[in-house]
Amino acid sequence: MKCIPGRWILDGIQDCNDGSDEICGRDYEGGVTSPFYPNDYPNRMNMKCLIEPPNADIVSIIISEVQTELDYDFVNVHDGDSTDSSLLATLSGYPSAPLQIVSSGPKIMIHFTTDNFGTRNGFSLTYRGIKGIKTLQMFTIHSQNLTA
């Protein structure tokens, strides 16, 4: 981004005349990373990225990497268009990846916050809009090794 410092990108405030500092996730499929990924992200980040693929009923994201300062820097994934929407995941540190998260509707908000000290590589994810599914029920199957 040429018109502003990196820490102002995707902060929810339009700093560039053309709004290019706030554009994120408007294609049917694509990718989102923390600023400067795979290099270290800056301190004092408050990045908000609305993923809203056109004509999608739901959104699937695959988080391929998360490397943040454990318990201080967070990637929050919200099921909707704001940070007030239901929380689908909070990621910090080095959680196992890849991780797939699916929304219940056509939008997902990624909110990346960092403190004043210590940085890491950040995160990388891909997303895809899915059409033709109005709702998705999530469930977990637990299995055990059974012996006869």
C-alpha positions as CSV (number, residue, x, y, z in Angstrom):
1,M,0.0,0.0,0.0
2,K,1.6,3.2,-1.1
3,C,-0.6,5.9,0.4
4,I,-0.3,4.8,4.1
5,P,1.9,2.9,6.6
6,G,1.2,-0.8,6.8
7,R,-0.4,-0.7,10.3
8,W,-3.3,1.3,8.9
9,I,-4.2,-1.3,6.2
10,L,-7.6,-3.0,6.9
11,D,-8.1,-1.1,10.2
12,G,-11.7,-0.2,9.4
13,I,-10.9,3.4,8.6
14,Q,-10.6,4.5,5.0
15,D,-7.3,6.3,4.8
16,C,-6.7,6.2,1.0
17,N,-8.8,8.3,-1.3
18,D,-9.8,5.3,-3.4
19,G,-10.5,3.1,-0.3
20,S,-7.9,0.6,-1.4
21,D,-6.6,0.2,2.2
22,E,-9.9,-1.5,3.2
23,I,-10.4,-3.9,0.3
24,C,-10.4,-7.5,1.3
25,G,-12.1,-10.7,0.2
26,R,-14.4,-9.5,-2.5
27,D,-13.6,-12.1,-5.1
28,Y,-15.4,-15.5,-5.3
29,E,-12.2,-17.1,-4.0
30,G,-8.8,-15.8,-2.9
31,G,-6.4,-15.4,-0.1
32,V,-5.7,-13.2,2.9
33,T,-2.5,-12.8,4.9
34,S,-1.4,-10.7,7.8
35,P,0.6,-7.6,6.7
36,F,4.1,-8.4,5.4
37,Y,3.5,-12.2,5.6
38,P,5.6,-14.3,5.5
39,N,7.8,-11.8,7.3
40,D,6.8,-10.5,10.8
41,Y,3.7,-8.4,11.2
42,P,3.9,-5.0,13.0
43,N,3.0,-4.3,16.6
44,R,-0.3,-2.6,17.5
45,M,-2.3,-4.1,14.7
46,N,-6.1,-3.9,14.5
47,M,-6.8,-5.5,11.1
48,K,-10.3,-6.2,10.1
49,C,-11.0,-8.1,6.9
50,L,-14.5,-8.8,5.7
51,I,-14.7,-11.7,3.4
52,E,-17.8,-11.4,1.2
53,P,-17.6,-13.4,-2.0
54,P,-20.2,-12.3,-4.6
55,N,-23.4,-14.5,-4.8
56,A,-22.2,-16.9,-2.1
57,D,-24.5,-18.6,0.3
58,I,-21.7,-19.6,2.7
59,V,-18.0,-19.0,2.9
60,S,-15.3,-21.7,3.5
61,I,-11.9,-20.6,4.7
62,I,-8.8,-22.8,5.1
63,I,-6.2,-21.3,7.5
64,S,-2.9,-22.8,6.3
65,E,-0.7,-21.1,8.9
66,V,-0.9,-19.2,12.2
67,Q,2.2,-18.0,14.0
68,T,1.4,-15.3,16.6
69,E,2.7,-14.3,20.0
70,L,0.8,-16.8,22.2
71,D,-1.9,-15.2,24.4
72,Y,-1.0,-11.7,23.2
73,D,-1.7,-11.6,19.4
74,F,-5.0,-13.1,18.1
75,V,-6.7,-14.1,14.9
76,N,-10.5,-14.1,15.5
77,V,-12.9,-15.5,13.0
78,H,-16.5,-14.2,13.2
79,D,-19.6,-15.6,11.5
80,G,-20.9,-12.5,9.9
81,D,-20.0,-8.9,8.8
82,S,-18.6,-7.5,12.1
83,T,-16.5,-8.2,15.2
84,D,-19.9,-8.3,17.0
85,S,-20.9,-11.4,15.0
86,S,-20.7,-14.9,16.6
87,L,-17.1,-16.1,17.2
88,L,-16.2,-19.2,15.2
89,A,-12.5,-19.4,16.3
90,T,-9.8,-17.6,18.3
91,L,-6.3,-18.5,17.2
92,S,-3.1,-17.6,19.0
93,G,0.4,-19.1,19.1
94,Y,1.1,-22.0,16.7
95,P,-2.2,-23.9,16.4
96,S,-2.3,-27.0,14.2
97,A,-3.0,-26.2,10.6
98,P,-4.6,-26.5,8.1
99,L,-7.8,-25.6,9.8
100,Q,-11.1,-25.3,7.9
101,I,-13.9,-23.0,9.1
102,V,-17.3,-22.6,7.4
103,S,-19.7,-19.7,7.9
104,S,-23.5,-20.1,8.4
105,G,-24.0,-17.2,5.9
106,P,-22.4,-15.3,3.1
107,K,-19.8,-13.3,5.2
108,I,-16.8,-14.0,7.5
109,M,-15.0,-11.3,9.4
110,I,-11.3,-11.8,10.2
111,H,-10.0,-9.7,13.1
112,F,-6.3,-9.7,13.7
113,T,-5.0,-7.8,16.8
114,T,-1.5,-7.6,18.2
115,D,0.0,-6.0,21.3
116,N,2.9,-3.6,21.7
117,F,5.7,-6.1,21.9
118,G,6.8,-9.2,20.0
119,T,5.8,-10.3,16.5
120,R,5.8,-13.5,14.4
121,N,5.0,-14.5,10.8
122,G,1.3,-14.0,11.3
123,F,-1.3,-15.9,9.3
124,S,-2.3,-17.1,5.8
125,L,-5.7,-18.3,4.7
126,T,-7.6,-19.0,1.5
127,Y,-11.3,-18.6,1.1
128,R,-14.0,-19.7,-1.3
129,G,-17.6,-18.7,-1.7
130,I,-20.1,-21.6,-1.9
131,K,-23.4,-21.3,-3.7
132,G,-26.4,-23.5,-3.4
133,I,-26.2,-24.2,0.4
134,K,-28.4,-22.0,2.6
135,T,-27.4,-23.6,5.9
136,L,-24.8,-26.0,7.1
137,Q,-25.0,-28.1,10.1
138,M,-21.7,-28.8,11.8
139,F,-21.1,-31.9,13.8
140,T,-18.2,-34.0,15.1
141,I,-17.9,-37.7,15.0
142,H,-15.9,-39.3,17.8
143,S,-14.5,-42.7,17.3
144,Q,-12.9,-45.2,19.6
145,N,-10.9,-48.3,18.9
146,L,-13.2,-51.2,19.8
147,T,-11.9,-54.7,20.3
148,A,-14.0,-57.9,20.3
